[in-house]
Amino acid sequence: MKSRFKVIAGAAAIAVAATMAGAAPALAADPAATASAGATDTGRAAPADANHRHRATNAVKALVGFYNPDNGRFDPGPSWWQTGNSLQVVLDYEQRAHDRSYLPLIEQAVQTLRAPQDWWPQGGGDFRTDSTDDTGWYALAMVRLYELTHDTQYLDIAKRDEAYIHSFWDDRCGGGVIWDIPSLGYKNAISNSLYLKLAASLHNAIPGDTYYLSRATETWDWFRGSGMINADHLVNDGLTDGCVNNGGTTWTYNQGVLAGALTELWKATGDRSLLTQARQIADATISSPALSPAGVLTEPCEATRCNSDQSAFKGIFARNIAELNDVLPGHPYTPWLRTQAATAYAADRTATDLYGLKWGGPFDRSDIGRQDSGASLMVAAM
């Protein structure tokens, strides 16, 4: 994603309380997580559902407090893509909780934000901007909005976004879409994972489709052979100019989005090897001493300083692992998701349900990336 270092005119300042939650162990034991361990394919334990739904409801309510109806954004600062991520968090909540109370807000935001953006008017609107990943976040939110409303205008936006992203596929490195549109440079994991998930999602949303399925399978064939998945089953950031793995940071969202994309492609094809690959990536992340020290999901930048984009990444991992978990017999990641949620709830939350950077605590401060991440975790743990 690319940051927009400017404040949109009229964006309201968000005043947040930073009352520190009580200290907690690095990994909190959660009775709800224990209760869920025996969940079946057809449902989750009722007491755990009520507990985790309450946490998710409050976290999403706090997230919606960031929304500015004047410009349709959740984030008044530099990262335009994060409003697309915020829309996805709220829509995921609406889907999992069977709650449609935020749909008017979402639809109002979409109508405002789909206008051409002033830094990239040549995109023509509908979220088509100057990096393919930025477009991908919004396009996936539009697929979810279509699933909830059955309003084809949102599916049509997602189709236009898919065509726009695919127009930046070229034969360098054997295929793949580029990340940065002005320079036509850098083939990275996030743009291609998002595109794979988008194409597979469109196929799954359109009865009888073969067009988007062919693009999804082409993208996975390319990604699998690109070298971006390393020997440890973790996804590095991208490719060098020489078309080899650049050894870049294994950001948690790169792990999550690819696992989610493979889950979506499995729904399209029934190929269980895709779920095997997704589980390898998820398990490698969860067991990594670097990404999960003391059992708590941790962004590599947390040891120094995470920027406004990176603060959102862990919630994106949790979202996609929940999607993988939903289709697996026995829902094996439910205990992990609920233990992460219990830890963050106890150690990284204010009295007003704002979340900080480090799920193991202590709470540092609130911003849209941190809140997106915490709320997405709570929704994933429902």
C-alpha positions as CSV (number, residue, x, y, z in Angstrom):
1,M,0.0,0.0,0.0
2,K,1.0,3.6,-0.5
3,S,0.6,6.4,2.0
4,R,-1.1,9.7,1.1
5,F,0.8,12.3,3.2
6,K,-1.9,14.8,3.5
7,V,-5.0,15.3,5.6
8,I,-8.3,15.3,3.7
9,A,-10.1,18.7,4.2
10,G,-12.8,18.6,6.7
11,A,-11.6,15.5,8.5
12,A,-12.6,15.6,12.1
13,A,-10.0,15.1,14.7
14,I,-10.6,12.0,16.8
15,A,-10.3,12.4,20.5
16,V,-9.5,9.1,22.2
17,A,-9.3,8.1,25.8
18,A,-6.1,6.3,26.6
19,T,-7.0,4.7,29.9
20,M,-4.8,1.8,30.3
21,A,-6.3,-1.6,30.9
22,G,-5.1,-3.7,33.7
23,A,-1.8,-5.7,33.3
24,A,-2.1,-9.3,32.1
25,P,0.2,-12.2,31.4
26,A,1.7,-12.3,28.0
27,L,-0.7,-15.0,26.9
28,A,-4.0,-14.9,28.8
29,A,-5.9,-18.1,29.3
30,D,-9.5,-17.8,28.0
31,P,-12.2,-20.1,29.1
32,A,-14.1,-19.4,25.9
33,A,-11.1,-20.6,23.9
34,T,-11.0,-23.8,25.9
35,A,-14.7,-24.4,25.5
36,S,-14.4,-23.9,21.8
37,A,-11.8,-26.7,21.3
38,G,-14.5,-29.3,20.8
39,A,-16.6,-27.2,18.4
40,T,-18.0,-29.1,15.4
41,D,-18.4,-28.1,11.8
42,T,-21.9,-26.9,12.4
43,G,-21.4,-24.4,15.1
44,R,-19.4,-23.0,18.0
45,A,-20.0,-23.3,21.8
46,A,-22.8,-20.9,22.7
47,P,-21.2,-19.4,25.8
48,A,-18.0,-18.6,23.9
49,D,-20.0,-17.1,21.1
50,A,-21.8,-14.7,23.4
51,N,-18.5,-13.7,25.1
52,H,-16.6,-13.1,21.9
53,R,-19.5,-11.4,20.1
54,H,-19.7,-8.9,23.0
55,R,-16.0,-8.1,22.6
56,A,-16.3,-7.8,18.8
57,T,-19.4,-5.6,19.0
58,N,-17.7,-3.1,21.3
59,A,-14.4,-3.1,19.2
60,V,-16.4,-2.5,16.0
61,K,-18.4,0.3,17.7
62,A,-15.1,2.0,18.7
63,L,-13.8,1.6,15.2
64,V,-17.0,3.2,13.7
65,G,-16.3,6.1,16.0
66,F,-13.4,7.0,13.7
67,Y,-15.7,7.4,10.7
68,N,-16.1,10.9,9.2
69,P,-19.3,11.2,7.1
70,D,-18.0,14.3,5.5
71,N,-15.4,12.5,3.4
72,G,-16.4,8.8,3.9
73,R,-13.1,7.9,5.6
74,F,-12.2,6.2,8.8
75,D,-8.6,7.5,8.6
76,P,-8.1,11.3,8.4
77,G,-4.3,10.8,7.9
78,P,-2.0,9.5,5.3
79,S,-3.1,6.0,4.5
80,W,-6.1,6.0,2.1
81,W,-6.1,2.2,1.8
82,Q,-6.9,1.8,5.5
83,T,-10.5,2.9,5.0
84,G,-10.9,0.0,2.6
85,N,-9.6,-2.2,5.4
86,S,-11.9,-0.6,7.9
87,L,-14.9,-1.3,5.6
88,Q,-13.9,-4.9,5.4
89,V,-13.7,-5.2,9.2
90,V,-17.2,-3.8,9.7
91,L,-18.6,-5.9,6.9
92,D,-17.0,-9.0,8.3
93,Y,-18.6,-8.2,11.6
94,E,-22.0,-7.7,9.9
95,Q,-21.6,-11.1,8.2
96,R,-20.5,-13.1,11.2
97,A,-22.9,-11.4,13.7
98,H,-25.8,-11.4,11.3
99,D,-26.1,-7.7,12.1
100,R,-27.0,-5.2,9.3
101,S,-27.0,-2.0,11.5
102,Y,-23.9,-0.5,9.9
103,L,-25.0,-1.0,6.3
104,P,-26.3,2.5,5.8
105,L,-22.9,3.9,7.0
106,I,-21.0,1.5,4.7
107,E,-23.1,2.3,1.7
108,Q,-22.7,6.1,2.3
109,A,-19.0,5.7,2.6
110,V,-18.8,3.8,-0.7
111,Q,-20.8,6.4,-2.6
112,T,-18.5,9.1,-1.3
113,L,-15.2,7.3,-1.8
114,R,-15.8,5.8,-5.2
115,A,-15.3,9.2,-6.8
116,P,-12.0,9.8,-8.6
117,Q,-9.3,10.5,-6.1
118,D,-7.5,13.8,-6.5
119,W,-4.0,12.3,-6.5
120,W,-4.9,9.8,-9.2
121,P,-7.8,11.1,-11.3
122,Q,-6.8,9.0,-14.2
123,G,-8.0,6.0,-12.4
124,G,-11.5,7.2,-13.0
125,G,-12.9,6.4,-9.6
126,D,-14.3,3.1,-8.1
127,F,-11.1,2.8,-6.0
128,R,-8.7,2.6,-8.9
129,T,-5.7,4.4,-7.7
130,D,-1.9,4.4,-8.1
131,S,-1.1,1.1,-6.5
132,T,-2.7,-2.2,-7.2
133,D,-2.9,-3.3,-3.6
134,D,-4.8,-0.2,-2.6
135,T,-7.4,-1.0,-5.2
136,G,-7.5,-4.7,-4.1
137,W,-8.5,-3.9,-0.5
138,Y,-11.6,-1.9,-1.6
139,A,-12.5,-4.5,-4.3
140,L,-12.6,-7.3,-1.7
141,A,-14.8,-5.1,0.5
142,M,-17.1,-4.7,-2.5
143,V,-17.4,-8.4,-2.9
144,R,-18.3,-8.8,0.8
145,L,-20.9,-5.9,0.5
146,Y,-22.4,-7.6,-2.5
147,E,-22.7,-10.9,-0.5
148,L,-24.5,-9.0,2.2
149,T,-26.8,-6.9,0.1
150,H,-27.1,-8.8,-3.3
151,D,-26.9,-5.3,-4.9
152,T,-25.1,-5.9,-8.2
153,Q,-23.6,-2.3,-8.2
154,Y,-21.0,-3.5,-5.7
155,L,-20.2,-6.6,-7.7
156,D,-19.8,-4.4,-10.8
157,I,-17.3,-2.2,-8.9
158,A,-15.3,-5.3,-7.9
159,K,-15.3,-6.4,-11.6
160,R,-14.0,-3.1,-12.8
161,D,-11.3,-3.1,-10.1
162,E,-10.3,-6.6,-11.1
163,A,-9.9,-5.5,-14.7
164,Y,-7.9,-2.5,-13.6
165,I,-5.5,-4.6,-11.5
166,H,-5.1,-7.2,-14.2
167,S,-4.2,-4.5,-16.7
168,F,-0.9,-4.2,-14.8
169,W,0.0,-7.9,-15.3
170,D,3.1,-8.3,-17.5
171,D,5.5,-11.0,-18.5
172,R,8.5,-9.7,-16.3
173,C,9.4,-12.5,-13.9
174,G,7.1,-14.7,-15.9
175,G,3.9,-12.9,-14.9
176,G,2.2,-11.3,-11.9
177,V,0.8,-7.8,-11.4
178,I,3.1,-4.9,-10.5
179,W,2.6,-3.0,-7.3
180,D,3.5,0.7,-8.0
181,I,1.6,1.9,-11.1
182,P,3.5,5.2,-11.7
183,S,6.8,3.4,-11.9
184,L,5.4,0.2,-13.3
185,G,7.7,-1.4,-10.8
186,Y,8.0,-4.1,-8.1
187,K,6.3,-7.4,-8.1
188,N,5.4,-8.1,-4.5
189,A,3.4,-10.6,-2.4
190,I,0.5,-8.4,-1.3
191,S,-0.6,-7.1,-4.7
192,N,-0.6,-10.6,-6.1
193,S,-2.2,-12.3,-3.1
194,L,-5.0,-9.7,-3.0
195,Y,-5.5,-10.1,-6.8
196,L,-5.6,-13.9,-6.4
197,K,-8.2,-13.6,-3.6
198,L,-10.3,-11.1,-5.6
199,A,-10.4,-13.2,-8.8
200,A,-11.3,-16.4,-6.8
201,S,-13.9,-14.4,-4.9
202,L,-15.5,-13.1,-8.0
203,H,-15.7,-16.6,-9.4
204,N,-17.4,-17.8,-6.3
205,A,-19.9,-15.0,-6.4
206,I,-20.9,-15.5,-10.1
207,P,-22.7,-18.8,-10.9
208,G,-21.2,-20.5,-14.0
209,D,-18.1,-18.3,-14.1
210,T,-15.0,-19.6,-15.8
211,Y,-13.3,-16.3,-16.7
212,Y,-12.3,-15.3,-13.2
213,L,-11.4,-18.8,-12.2
214,S,-8.9,-19.0,-15.1
215,R,-7.3,-15.8,-13.9
216,A,-7.2,-17.0,-10.3
217,T,-5.6,-20.3,-11.2
218,E,-3.1,-18.5,-13.5
219,T,-2.2,-16.2,-10.6
220,W,-1.6,-19.1,-8.2
221,D,0.5,-21.0,-10.6
222,W,2.6,-18.0,-11.1
223,F,2.8,-17.1,-7.3
224,R,3.7,-20.7,-6.4
225,G,6.6,-20.7,-8.8
226,S,7.8,-17.2,-8.1
227,G,9.9,-18.1,-5.1
228,M,8.2,-15.6,-2.7
229,I,7.2,-18.5,-0.4
230,N,10.4,-19.5,1.3
231,A,11.7,-22.8,2.7
232,D,10.1,-22.1,6.0
233,H,6.6,-21.7,4.4
234,L,6.6,-18.0,5.1
235,V,6.0,-15.3,2.4
236,N,8.7,-12.7,1.9
237,D,7.7,-9.2,0.7
238,G,8.5,-9.5,-3.0
239,L,10.9,-10.1,-5.8
240,T,14.2,-8.4,-6.8
241,D,14.7,-6.9,-10.2
242,G,16.3,-10.2,-11.1
243,C,13.1,-12.0,-10.2
244,V,14.2,-13.9,-7.1
245,N,12.9,-13.7,-3.6
246,N,14.2,-10.5,-2.1
247,G,14.4,-11.9,1.4
248,G,12.2,-9.0,2.6
249,T,10.3,-8.9,5.9
250,T,7.8,-11.7,6.5
251,W,5.0,-9.3,7.4
252,T,2.0,-11.1,9.0
253,Y,-0.5,-9.7,6.5
254,N,1.4,-11.4,3.6
255,Q,1.0,-14.7,5.4
256,G,-2.7,-14.1,6.1
257,V,-3.8,-12.8,2.7
258,L,-2.2,-15.6,0.8
259,A,-3.8,-18.2,3.2
260,G,-7.2,-16.5,2.7
261,A,-6.7,-16.4,-1.1
262,L,-5.9,-20.1,-1.2
263,T,-9.0,-20.8,0.9
264,E,-11.1,-18.9,-1.6
265,L,-9.5,-20.8,-4.5
266,W,-10.2,-24.1,-2.7
267,K,-13.9,-23.1,-2.6
268,A,-13.7,-22.6,-6.4
269,T,-11.9,-25.8,-7.2
270,G,-12.2,-28.3,-4.4
271,D,-8.4,-28.9,-4.6
272,R,-7.4,-29.8,-1.1
273,S,-3.7,-29.2,-1.7
274,L,-4.6,-25.5,-1.6
275,L,-5.8,-25.9,2.0
276,T,-2.7,-27.9,2.8
277,Q,-0.6,-25.0,1.5
278,A,-2.7,-22.4,3.4
279,R,-2.3,-24.4,6.6
280,Q,1.5,-24.6,6.2
281,I,1.6,-20.8,5.9
282,A,-0.7,-20.3,8.9
283,D,1.2,-22.9,11.1
284,A,4.6,-21.5,10.1
285,T,3.4,-18.0,11.3
286,I,1.9,-19.2,14.5
287,S,5.0,-21.3,15.4
288,S,7.6,-18.8,14.3
289,P,9.8,-17.5,17.2
290,A,10.0,-14.2,15.4
291,L,6.3,-13.8,14.5
292,S,4.8,-15.4,17.6
293,P,7.2,-14.9,20.5
294,A,5.6,-16.3,23.7
295,G,2.7,-17.4,21.6
296,V,1.4,-13.9,20.9
297,L,1.3,-12.7,17.2
298,T,3.8,-10.0,16.8
299,E,4.7,-7.8,13.8
300,P,8.4,-7.7,13.1
301,C,8.5,-3.9,13.4
302,E,7.3,-4.0,17.0
303,A,10.8,-4.3,18.3
304,T,11.6,-0.9,16.9
305,R,8.7,1.2,15.5
306,C,5.8,0.3,13.3
307,N,4.4,2.9,10.9
308,S,0.7,3.6,10.4
309,D,0.3,0.9,7.7
310,Q,2.1,-1.9,9.6
311,S,0.0,-1.4,12.7
312,A,-3.0,-2.9,10.8
313,F,-1.3,-6.0,9.6
314,K,-1.9,-8.5,12.4
315,G,-5.7,-8.1,12.2
316,I,-5.5,-8.9,8.5
317,F,-3.8,-12.1,9.3
318,A,-6.4,-13.0,11.9
319,R,-9.2,-12.2,9.4
320,N,-7.9,-14.6,6.8
321,I,-7.0,-17.3,9.3
322,A,-10.6,-17.2,10.5
323,E,-11.7,-17.7,6.9
324,L,-9.5,-20.7,6.6
325,N,-10.7,-22.0,10.0
326,D,-14.3,-21.8,8.9
327,V,-13.8,-24.4,6.1
328,L,-11.7,-26.9,8.1
329,P,-13.1,-29.8,10.0
330,G,-13.1,-29.2,13.7
331,H,-12.2,-25.5,13.2
332,P,-8.6,-26.1,14.5
333,Y,-7.6,-22.4,14.7
334,T,-10.5,-21.4,16.9
335,P,-8.6,-21.9,20.2
336,W,-5.6,-19.9,18.8
337,L,-7.8,-17.0,17.6
338,R,-9.7,-16.9,20.9
339,T,-6.6,-17.0,23.0
340,Q,-5.1,-14.1,20.9
341,A,-8.3,-12.2,21.4
342,A,-8.3,-12.8,25.2
343,T,-4.7,-11.7,25.4
344,A,-5.4,-8.4,23.5
345,Y,-8.6,-7.8,25.4
346,A,-6.9,-8.1,28.7
347,A,-3.6,-6.4,28.0
348,D,-4.0,-4.1,25.0
349,R,-7.3,-2.4,25.4
350,T,-8.7,0.8,27.0
351,A,-11.9,1.1,29.0
352,T,-13.5,2.4,25.8
353,D,-12.5,-0.6,23.7
354,L,-9.6,1.0,21.8
355,Y,-6.7,-1.2,20.9
356,G,-3.0,-0.6,20.7
357,L,-0.1,-2.0,18.8
358,K,1.1,-5.0,20.9
359,W,-1.5,-7.6,21.6
360,G,0.5,-8.7,24.6
361,G,0.5,-5.2,26.0
362,P,0.9,-2.7,27.2
363,F,-1.5,-0.4,25.4
364,D,0.5,2.4,23.8
365,R,-1.9,4.6,21.8
366,S,-4.8,4.5,19.4
367,D,-5.0,5.0,15.7
368,I,-7.0,3.6,12.8
369,G,-4.5,0.8,12.0
370,R,-4.4,-0.3,15.6
371,Q,-8.1,-0.3,15.9
372,D,-8.6,-2.1,12.6
373,S,-6.2,-4.8,13.8
374,G,-7.8,-5.2,17.3
375,A,-11.4,-5.1,16.0
376,S,-10.6,-7.6,13.2
377,L,-9.1,-10.0,15.7
378,M,-12.2,-9.8,17.9
379,V,-14.4,-10.4,14.9
380,A,-12.3,-13.3,13.8
381,A,-12.6,-14.9,17.3
382,M,-16.4,-14.8,17.2
